[in-house]
Amino acid sequence: MPTLKINDIQVNVEPGTLLLDACAQAGHPVPSYCYHSALTPVATCRMCLVEIKGQPKLATSCTTLAADGQEVFTNSKAVADGRAGVMEFLLINHPLDCPICDQAGECKLQDYSYQYGSGDSRMAEPKRRYRYEDLGAKIVIDKNRCIHCTRCVRFTREISGTGELIVANRGSELEVTTYSGRTMDENPLAGNVVDLCPVGALTSRDFRFNKRVWYLKPVPTISRHSPMANPIWADVDQNRLWRFRPRPQGTRLSTQFMLDSERLAWHRYDLDPARRLATPLLDGAPGTLEAIAARLRAAGSVAVVGQGTFGCDAAQRLGDLASSPDLRYGSGDRLEPVQFPTLQLSGDGIFNRRGFSERGFRFGHLEELLARVKSGEVKALVLLHDEEFSGRTETAKLREILEAVPFSLLLEPIPSDLAGTARLPVATYLEESDFVINHEGELRRYQKALEPPKGVKPLAAWARELAAALHEAKV
């Protein structure tokens, strides 16, 4: 393993480690715009300059490998002068439009200009000006802000493979644009170029001018629309959800980026409280948990059906309501097309199938349940369901079971057109804390991001109270 000194601190690194990563490992991270761990390093921004003892010129740490015996300095006068010069150059044409820029508050150009800039500019000529352009319906580009780091260009070549973005012209006419007027509408990963852009040149039509980012609180959660339950940030403010963003786990490529379908799924969970169920329903009228429990007990043998897109704690509590272990059934049959194998490690959209299976839920046996209902063996059904993850065939089967069973309790965070004897107002996954076990056996936790409306509770809480009411009735 190479051993080197960084600002007189000795560090050991793995062979093939870039100096930029070695500096971060030593506790002296260097600034960068163009570098990204998932993209080919190109050293176009020149911000990651470091001084290497014995070399006549400053080196770009994102393209230099750490070598045994190197002595590296990230805070020398030569490095400081080099970074200040780069910042002055980058700000030559950059507009002072921070008050209206969506990137304000999370902009690397702002941060680095304070940390490494000189505060002066020798630019007396008029700044270059472009009109903003729509790159289709999803992405807007403002070329005035672009610093030509080429992250977005490399992303469309190396990750999405669509190649819409190019660097055109030379010198002062250099610009990032689309090839032959193409849009980014056909790129299912288009939203990632907004995350990659360090300066707000690329913005999302979905989020543009909606919210100042410094008001947002990022809460760690998971993507329910990723077959691997990938970690993401849910940005919230004033008990409202505003956007989803990737939450990278180290250098794991599958967590670095997210599909636009996952990114835009936040709209599904930005629910109007006035349109949500706020009280338990029994026979179509407001009821109580005790009344539902009494009907459930009087009905007889109880089966439960749990969709594998909810948390493991919810699964455990739901399973406790079944009259016997063999009356726990699993549902959910959503399949995701695998377009990017390096990012989409599975096509099974029921991401917590493993967690439910470990708690006794059997998938693929709804026909058996229907037969047991029709024979009179099963008298009551508790169904945990989200219509987004069940196809037409499975939904029709569930509807048939609900129509045949004498008593049914429907638990749906987002109501569907399925009909049940009783309903409880259940919280969405953003209104609870739980965990799932994805298809690779990884435990993924998610935290409560929103407060549920009054009367709405997480499934685990309802199931716990329901089990207690059933126990009291037995006693």
N, C-alpha and C positions, 0 to 999 in steps of 0.2 A: 504493500500500500504506500502511495506517495506521501511523504512527510514534508510539509512546507510551513513557512512562517507568513502570517498575515497580520500586519501591524504589530509585529514582534510576538504574536501569539502562535504557538506551534499547534498545527492541526494535522490529523491523519484522515485521508479521504480515499474513497474507492477509486481504482484505476478508471480513467475515462471521465472523471468529474470535471466539469467546467469551472474555471476560476470564479465565475459569478456565484455558483452554488457553494463553492468552497468558502468564499467570503461570508455568505449567509450562515454557513455552518460555524464559522469562527465568531459570529456575533457582530460582523461588520458588513451588513448587506449594502450592495451598491445599487444606485438607481438605474432603471432601464425603461425604455418605451417599447422597443421592437421585440425584445426577447419574450418568449412564452415556452414553457416546458414541453408543450405538445406540438410545437412548430419548429421548423428548421431555423437555426440561428443565422442571421444575416448581417448583424452589426451595422444596421443602417442609421440608427439614431445617435450613436456615439456617446451616449450618456453613461455607459458602464465602464468608462476608462479607468484603468488602474496603472500604477507604476510598478514595474518589475525590475529589481536591482540587476544592473548589468546590461539592460536593454536601453538603447538610446532614445526610444520613443515610447509614449504611452500605448498600452495595449487594450483592446476591447475584451473584457472578461467573458463575454458571452460566446466568443469564438476561440478562446485560448484554454487549452487543457491544463489542469493543475499538474505540475511535475515535481519530482522529488528534489528537494534542496532549494526551491524557489523562495525568494523573499519578496513579498508583495506588500504594497502600500496603497491604501484606499483614501488616505486623508492628508497626503502631502500637498505642498503648495502647487506643484505642477498639475496634480489631479484636480485641485480646486479651480485653478485657472482654466483647465481644459473643459470642465463641466460648465463653468460660467460662460465660456465662449460658445459652447453648444447651445445653452439656454438662450443666449442673446440671438443666435442664428434662428432658432426655432420660433422665437417671438417676433421676428422681423415682420412677418405678414399675418401673424395670428391676431384676430380681432379682440377687442376688449368688451366682449359681449357676455361676460360671466353672469350678469343679472338675469338674462333670458335663456341661458344655456342649460339644457337638462343635465349636463355632466357636472355642473357646479355643485361642489360638496363631496364629489368622489372623483375629482379630476387630477390625474398625475401631473399635468402641466401646472396647475395651481400649486400643488404640493411642492414640486421640485423647484419652481421659480422662487418660492420662499426659502427653501433649504439651500439651493445651490446657485441661484441667479445672482447677478450683480446689482440689480435694481436700476440700472441705466440702460439706455438704448441709443445707439448712434444712427438709427434709421430715420432719415429725414424725408425720404421719398414716400409717395402715396402707397398705401398697402394694396396688395392684390385683392380683387373682388370677384366673387362668383355668386350666382343665385343658387339657392338650395335646390336639390333635385330629388324627385321621388324615384327610388329604385324599385318601383312596383308598389303594391299596396301595403307592404310590411315595413320597409326600411326607407329612411330619408337621409340623404347625405348633404352635409354643409361643407363644401370644399375649402371655405375660408379657414376652418378650424383644423384641417388635416395637416399632420406633420410628416406624412409619408413614411410611417413606420412599417407599412405593408403587412401588418398582422392580418388584416381582413383579406388581402389578396392571397396570402399563403394559406389561410384557412380554406378558402374556396377551392384551392388547388390540392391541398394535402389531406384535408379532413372530409369535406363534403364532396369533393371531386367534380364539382359543377363548373368551376372556372369562370364565373361571370365577371368577377372583378379583375381589373388589370391596372398597371401603371402606364399611363400614356404621356407622350411628349417628353421633353427634357428641360433641364435647367429651371428657369423661373416659370416655365409653362407646365412643369410637371403636375400631374393630377391623377387621382384615383377615380376610375370611372368604370362603367360596364362595357363589356365587349359587344360592339355592334348594336348598341341600344338595348341589350337584353335586360330583363328585370330579374329580381331575386325571388319572384313569386313561386317559382317551381322548386326552390331550394328548401327542403323541409328543416334545414338547420340554420336558416337565414338569421334568426334572432341572435345567434351567438356572435355575429360580427359587432353587435352593439356592446356586448359584454367585453369583447376583445379590444375595442377602440379605447385608447387611454385618454382621449381629449374631447369627446363629444362631437366628433365629425359625423359619426353614424348614430342615428337615433331611431328608436322604435316608434312606428306610427301608433301602436297600441298604448304606449306610455307617454309619448311626447306631450309636454306641457300639462301633464295631469297632476304631478305632485313634486314638491321639493324633496330631494333625497335626505336632507338632514332631519326632516321630520319623521322619516321612516325608521321603524325598529325591525332589524332583521332577526327572524326567529328560525332556528334550525328545525327543519322538518324533512319530509320525504315526498317524492313525486308519486302519487297514486297512479299516475298514467305512464309510469315507467315499469316494465316487467321486472326490473331489478330493484325497485323501490329506491332509486338513486337519491342521495342526499341533496336537498335544495334549500335555499333561503325563501321564507315567506316574509315579504316586507309589509308591515302593517302600521297603521296609525289611526287613532281615534276609533279603535275597535272595528276597523275596516281593512280588508285585504286590497293591496294595490298592484302587486306583481309577484311573480316567481322568478328566481335566478338560480343558476347552478351553484352548488357548494362543493368545490373540489376537495377530494381526499388525497392529499399528497400529489403524486404525479400520475395517479390512475386515470387513464384516458377516458374510461367509461363514465367518470364523474366530472370531467372537465366541461362537458358540453351537454345540452339538452335539446330535444326536438321541439319545434315550434308548437306542436300539438300539446306537449307537456307544459310549455311556457304559458300558453294562452288558456290553459285549463283553470287558471285562477278565477276567470269569470264565473265558472260553475259554482264556486264556493263563496262568491260575493253576494250573499243572499239577502233579500229584503226581509227584515224581521216581521214586517206586517203581513207577509204572505206565508209565513211559516206556522206550522202547528205549534200551539203554545200550551195546550192542555190535553190530557189523555182523552181518547174517544172510545166509546163503547156503543156498538150498534148505531153508529153515525151521530151520536150525541155526546156532549161532554160527560166524562165519567171520572172515576177515581182509580188509583192503582189497586186499592183494596177490592174494589168491585171486579176489576179485571182478573185479579188473583183468584177471587172466589169462583168466577166463571171458568177459569183455567183448571182449577182443582176439580170442579164438578164435572167437567167434560170427560175426564178419564186419562188414558195413556197419552203422554205428550211427546211429540217429536220436535226436534229443532233443525232448522236449515240455516247454516251460516255461510255467507259468501266470503271467500278468502281474500278480500280486499280490506278487511278491518284488522284491528290490532289483536295481539295474542291475549291480552288481558280480557278484552271483549269476548274472544273465542272461549276462554276458560269459563267466564261467568255465564255465557250463553249455554255452554255444554252442561252446566249444572242444572239447567231447567229441564233437561230431557229425563223422561221416566226411567230410561236404562241407557247404558253406553252405546248399544247398537242402534239407538234412535237419534244419533247425531249424523247429519248429512251435510255435505259440502256442495256449494254451487259456485257458478262463475265459469264462463267459457270464452272470455274475450281473448282473441289472438292479435298480436301486433306484427305487421309485416317487418321483417328484418332487412332494412335497407343499408345499414352501416354496421357490419359485424363487429368492428372494433369498439363500437359504442354500445350497441344493442346486444347484450350477451345472452338474451333469451327472447323468445317470441310469445311466451305465456304471460298474458296480461294479468293473471291472478297471482300477484306477487307474494302473497302470504299463504299460498296453498300449503307450503311445508309446515308453517306454524299451526294452521288449522288441523292438518293431518296428525301432527304430533299430539294434538288434544282430542283425538278420537273421531274427527269428522271424516266421513267417507265421501269422496267425490265420485261422480259418475253413477250414482245409484238412485236417482230421482224416480226412475221407473219402479224400482222396488218400493219406495216410499208411497207412490201412488197406489200400488197394489195393496199395501198394508192399510191405507186409508179406506179404499173401496171395500176391503174385507171387514172393516170395522175394528181392526186391531189397533189402529191409531185414531184417537178421537179429537186430538187438539194439535195445532201446529204453531210454533213460534218461528217467524221468518225474519232473518237479518239480510237486507237486500239493498243493492244499488243498481238501478236499471242500466247504468252506463256500462256495466261489466257482464251483462247477460245478453246473449243474442236472442233472436226471435224464437228459435226452437226451445231454448231453455225457459224463456219467459212464458211461452205458451204452456209448457209443462208445469211451471209453478202456478200459473193461473188455474190450470185444471185441478191441481192439488188443493188450492185454496177454495175452489168451488165445491170440492167433494168433502172436505173435512168439516165436521160440525162446528168447531170453534177455531179461530185463527187470530194470532196476534202479530201485527205487521210492524217491523222496526226499520224505518227508512229515514236517514238524515235528509235526503232530498226526495220528496214524495213523487211517486210514480202513479200510474193509473191502475195498479193492482188493488184489489179490494180485499179487506180483511174485516173480521168481526170487531177487532179492537186495534187501536194504534197508540203508540207512545211517541212524544216529541223527542227525537234523538239528535244529539249534537253531531256535527260533522267532525272529521278527523282533525281539523284545525282548531277545534274547540275542546280538545282533550289531549292528554299525554299517554303514550302507549309505545309499543314496539312491535316490529314484524321480523320474520325470518325469511330472507329472500331465497331464490332458487339455488344459490350457492352456499346456503347455510349461514350467511352473514346476518347478525343481529343488527337491525337498523332502528334506532329510537327516533321518536319525533316529539316535540314539545308543544304544549298548548300555546297557540298564537292569538286566539280570539276568545272573548267571553261570550258564551251562548246567551241567547235571549232568555228572559225570565220564563221559567217553566220547562226549559229545554235542558236535558241532562245527557251526559255520555251514556252509551249503551251499558258499559260495565256498572254504572251506578244504578240504572233502572233494573238490570238483571239481579243485582245484589238485593235491592229492595223487594223485587218480585219474589226472589227465593226466600227472603225472610218472611214475607206475607204468606207464602205457601206453607212454610214451616209452622207458623203460628196457627194457621187453619188446621193443620194436622194434629197439633197438640190440643 
